[in-house]
Amino acid sequence: MDKKLKVANIGLKFGMSHVEGAMSCEDAEIAALCDNNEENLRFAGERYSIPCEKWFTDYKDIIDNKEINVVTVAVPDQLHVKISCEMLRAGKHVLCEKPLALKREDLEEIIRVSDESEAKFMVGQICRFTPAFEKAKELIESGIIGDLYYVESEYAHDYMKLVENWRADPDRHGVIGGGCHAVDLLRWLAGDPVEVFAYGTHRLLPTVPYDDATVAVMKFSDNLMGKVFVSTGCKRDYTMRTCIYGTKGTIICDNTSPTMTLFTTDEEGVVNEKPEIIDIQVNNHNAAKEFDVFADAIINNKKVVTDAREGAKTVEVCRAIVKSSECGMPVKPDYNF
């Protein structure tokens, strides 16, 4: 491919970082901004000096635009699959925000459409591009903390001022809508859980019909377990504190701190007295790296790691957690897509 990617960004209230991600890529340029809210559209257009002839309020205008070959989709979760499928059928490469979908049938549809399309499809599992979590992955793969036996992460984010109609949808449980970050992170670090068991409480967000705090225990294998805690009503600052325990050491990190902690052991297996404090760039939403990876997959015809099936597996684990908290029994995620 010898020409720049022509990018349309759909959804600008939550998609500003995607505009910036595309603008930072030397192989791409913004061809269109789209939002059905004219105030959001004008704000983004003026902020990024995008001429008004490239502003659109109807995403269908993007479909027939032959110049545009890449689309980012950052609309309410309920619309992810509909818009992504229409763009894929039009031959456009799509980067879709997480969670991929809310319902099983929608997951199956987007997988089918992406399989049939020659265009690339990527789910924006942004934690995989967060510097602290990238470093944690690197350390795990280096073997410095030995074999994993326990991993945990949390998604603590107060939604008190963020609850809108689409977030109050019963299908958009907090575990699926936001907690999918923590679930996907553990899947990336430890693999696919084979069984989950969860409890939930509902005390802090009276305007939503689902639990606003959930804890899930996960079984990855006979020798590896994990836990995810999701609270969308918590009274604290936002965090995704993550602890990774291995047979030779431990990693403690999150997505908002400038350092992470690494505990290691000596030759006799005794923990070293002083842990290593590793400086980390704070970049909670590394959209530039995310878009660069997507652009590279398009230009060089590489496999997209966070493709539709990968995004679907994360949602399936989230759905299993919700089901377990409702039925009071362990649930095995169904990865057969």
ChimeraX attribute file (.defattr): number of C-alpha atoms within 10 A of each C-alpha:
attribute: neighborCount
match mode: 1-to-1
recipient: residues
	/A:1	9
	/A:2	6
	/A:3	8
	/A:4	15
	/A:5	24
	/A:6	18
	/A:7	24
	/A:8	30
	/A:9	27
	/A:10	29
	/A:11	24
	/A:12	25
	/A:13	17
	/A:14	14
	/A:15	20
	/A:16	18
	/A:17	17
	/A:18	28
	/A:19	25
	/A:20	16
	/A:21	19
	/A:22	27
	/A:23	17
	/A:24	16
	/A:25	17
	/A:26	11
	/A:27	17
	/A:28	19
	/A:29	17
	/A:30	21
	/A:31	22
	/A:32	25
	/A:33	28
	/A:34	26
	/A:35	23
	/A:36	14
	/A:37	14
	/A:38	13
	/A:39	12
	/A:40	17
	/A:41	22
	/A:42	18
	/A:43	13
	/A:44	21
	/A:45	20
	/A:46	11
	/A:47	10
	/A:48	13
	/A:49	9
	/A:50	16
	/A:51	13
	/A:52	13
	/A:53	10
	/A:54	13
	/A:55	20
	/A:56	20
	/A:57	17
	/A:58	13
	/A:59	21
	/A:60	13
	/A:61	11
	/A:62	24
	/A:63	19
	/A:64	11
	/A:65	13
	/A:66	11
	/A:67	12
	/A:68	19
	/A:69	22
	/A:70	28
	/A:71	29
	/A:72	26
	/A:73	29
	/A:74	25
	/A:75	19
	/A:76	17
	/A:77	21
	/A:78	19
	/A:79	15
	/A:80	21
	/A:81	22
	/A:82	13
	/A:83	20
	/A:84	24
	/A:85	21
	/A:86	15
	/A:87	25
	/A:88	25
	/A:89	16
	/A:90	18
	/A:91	18
	/A:92	25
	/A:93	27
	/A:94	25
	/A:95	25
	/A:96	26
	/A:97	23
	/A:98	26
	/A:99	26
	/A:100	32
	/A:101	28
	/A:102	24
	/A:103	15
	/A:104	14
	/A:105	9
	/A:106	17
	/A:107	21
	/A:108	17
	/A:109	17
	/A:110	23
	/A:111	21
	/A:112	15
	/A:113	18
	/A:114	22
	/A:115	15
	/A:116	11
	/A:117	18
	/A:118	14
	/A:119	19
	/A:120	24
	/A:121	31
	/A:122	28
	/A:123	25
	/A:124	25
	/A:125	25
	/A:126	19
	/A:127	22
	/A:128	21
	/A:129	20
	/A:130	24
	/A:131	22
	/A:132	28
	/A:133	21
	/A:134	14
	/A:135	17
	/A:136	24
	/A:137	17
	/A:138	13
	/A:139	15
	/A:140	22
	/A:141	13
	/A:142	10
	/A:143	14
	/A:144	18
	/A:145	21
	/A:146	18
	/A:147	16
	/A:148	20
	/A:149	17
	/A:150	20
	/A:151	22
	/A:152	23
	/A:153	26
	/A:154	23
	/A:155	26
	/A:156	23
	/A:157	21
	/A:158	19
	/A:159	19
	/A:160	15
	/A:161	7
	/A:162	11
	/A:163	15
	/A:164	12
	/A:165	10
	/A:166	13
	/A:167	19
	/A:168	17
	/A:169	14
	/A:170	13
	/A:171	18
	/A:172	21
	/A:173	22
	/A:174	27
	/A:175	30
	/A:176	27
	/A:177	21
	/A:178	21
	/A:179	26
	/A:180	26
	/A:181	26
	/A:182	26
	/A:183	30
	/A:184	27
	/A:185	23
	/A:186	24
	/A:187	17
	/A:188	17
	/A:189	19
	/A:190	21
	/A:191	13
	/A:192	20
	/A:193	20
	/A:194	15
	/A:195	20
	/A:196	26
	/A:197	22
	/A:198	24
	/A:199	20
	/A:200	20
	/A:201	13
	/A:202	15
	/A:203	9
	/A:204	18
	/A:205	19
	/A:206	12
	/A:207	12
	/A:208	19
	/A:209	14
	/A:210	20
	/A:211	25
	/A:212	23
	/A:213	22
	/A:214	23
	/A:215	20
	/A:216	24
	/A:217	19
	/A:218	28
	/A:219	18
	/A:220	21
	/A:221	14
	/A:222	7
	/A:223	10
	/A:224	18
	/A:225	19
	/A:226	21
	/A:227	22
	/A:228	23
	/A:229	23
	/A:230	28
	/A:231	25
	/A:232	26
	/A:233	21
	/A:234	18
	/A:235	13
	/A:236	9
	/A:237	9
	/A:238	14
	/A:239	16
	/A:240	24
	/A:241	18
	/A:242	24
	/A:243	20
	/A:244	24
	/A:245	21
	/A:246	21
	/A:247	16
	/A:248	19
	/A:249	24
	/A:250	24
	/A:251	22
	/A:252	19
	/A:253	23
	/A:254	23
	/A:255	23
	/A:256	20
	/A:257	17
	/A:258	16
	/A:259	18
	/A:260	21
	/A:261	17
	/A:262	20
	/A:263	20
	/A:264	22
	/A:265	18
	/A:266	11
	/A:267	7
	/A:268	6
	/A:269	11
	/A:270	11
	/A:271	15
	/A:272	12
	/A:273	10
	/A:274	9
	/A:275	16
	/A:276	14
	/A:277	13
	/A:278	13
	/A:279	12
	/A:280	18
	/A:281	13
	/A:282	16
	/A:283	16
	/A:284	18
	/A:285	20
	/A:286	19
	/A:287	23
	/A:288	19
	/A:289	19
	/A:290	23
	/A:291	24
	/A:292	18
	/A:293	17
	/A:294	26
	/A:295	24
	/A:296	14
	/A:297	17
	/A:298	19
	/A:299	14
	/A:300	10
	/A:301	12
	/A:302	13
	/A:303	14
	/A:304	17
	/A:305	15
	/A:306	18
	/A:307	20
	/A:308	26
	/A:309	23
	/A:310	21
	/A:311	25
	/A:312	28
	/A:313	22
	/A:314	27
	/A:315	29
	/A:316	24
	/A:317	28
	/A:318	29
	/A:319	23
	/A:320	22
	/A:321	31
	/A:322	27
	/A:323	18
	/A:324	21
	/A:325	22
	/A:326	13
	/A:327	12
	/A:328	13
	/A:329	14
	/A:330	18
	/A:331	21
	/A:332	18
	/A:333	20
	/A:334	14
	/A:335	14
	/A:336	9
	/A:337	13
